[in-house]
């Protein structure tokens, strides 16, 4: 409270409790048109030119009108922008791709590696699979390009596998992390999966091997299909009815293991359809009940005591048992040193109907875009595209089209302006002239033969300054 030291009239402002209305952005631009690469048919919000490069790549050439326009926007104060890549259908836009065979699929393909977006840009990509050994269950995927015949990596993704239940599953990690490629399964990846298994080392041939060696409460810890470690117990040895015949007694022990594992979870195929056999080579073979990329049987070492069933059956690590993973056949084969080239990418210039479809189905749902810029589409050369954008602005009544005239047009006389038949819409405005800027590809030492400057439509500069 204030202190009043003398008689008189005092003015005191009492806060009302209400706060001023905070301003919101009114200059969010939407750049709509063709682009060299990047997401197509969507409106992607970015906040910087670095964001643009991450999604749509660096400026590809002096004719990359989208990249040059977005760069001009940010160099002139632009903040938020939607990048809207529109593609044509003659030919239809498709992504470059190649396929990779499995390690043990007889040449049948298991993976399709595709460029992350449609267009011919992906034809410059090379991908290669790197493994330490042919039987390794993990692999590295590298994506890059060739330079003087040598592979140069742009991305490297280590420790991938084909187990769809694992955190390092190739499709999950690549489709989440890569900016250059996506992965999809080919037919053999489904057809060539198998039941995971583990085969112990051969046991001795003594007739009384089991009848003398099996004791009460022998136990085995195992992990089936990655579901977690579970323990089985064979119970009392007398209940196995071992009679001193090696093959027959081994079969009885195998049957007891199979029943015990199935009882762990009768509702899960990995357990309920699990099998255990004592084969003719006197080896125990434990096989998961599922045929899938995640199928596996892992036996953990016991404590080495008389009740250690893993050690007794030669399934412990010291015996070096042989494990077969469900995905072993479909691990992609190692690539040549140069990798494999992605091919078949296609794109075409969008026409007015493609713009109209995009405006009506995608951009109409973006509420905060207030400016439309059409890199590469000017008046009157692309009048039908401009008309599509103008109609969209008229319908929404909440955004303005900034229009460029054709680069060669000189607005030096009133008659010239009148002759253009410019739109008279409340939601369309024109900026002039085109702006000459430094060519980002010119370098006096490494690239001196290109023009030192390029011309960019003024709409991008105006959008950045609004």
Secondary structure as UniProt FT lines:
FT   STRAND          29..33
FT   STRAND          43..46
FT   HELIX           49..56
FT   TURN            62..63
FT   HELIX           65..75
FT   TURN            76..77
FT   STRAND          81..85
FT   TURN            90..91
FT   STRAND          94..95
FT   STRAND          97..102
FT   TURN            103..104
FT   TURN            106..107
FT   STRAND          109..115
FT   HELIX           120..124
FT   STRAND          126..130
FT   TURN            134..135
FT   STRAND          139..147
FT   TURN            148..149
FT   STRAND          150..161
FT   TURN            164..165
FT   TURN            167..168
FT   HELIX           170..177
FT   STRAND          181..185
FT   HELIX           187..191
FT   STRAND          195..199
FT   TURN            207..208
FT   HELIX           209..213
FT   TURN            216..217
FT   STRAND          219..224
FT   TURN            225..226
FT   STRAND          229..233
FT   HELIX           237..240
FT   HELIX           246..262
FT   TURN            263..264
FT   TURN            266..267
FT   HELIX           269..272
FT   STRAND          275..278
FT   TURN            280..281
FT   STRAND          284..291
FT   TURN            293..294
FT   STRAND          297..300
FT   TURN            306..307
FT   HELIX           309..312
FT   TURN            313..314
FT   HELIX           317..319
FT   STRAND          322..324
FT   TURN            326..327
FT   HELIX           328..330
FT   TURN            337..338
FT   STRAND          340..341
FT   HELIX           352..361
FT   HELIX           363..365
FT   STRAND          371..373
FT   TURN            375..376
FT   TURN            380..382
FT   HELIX           383..396
FT   STRAND          400..403
FT   TURN            407..408
FT   HELIX           414..420
FT   TURN            426..427
FT   STRAND          428..430
FT   STRAND          435..438
FT   TURN            440..441
FT   TURN            444..446
FT   TURN            448..449
FT   STRAND          453..456
FT   HELIX           458..465
//
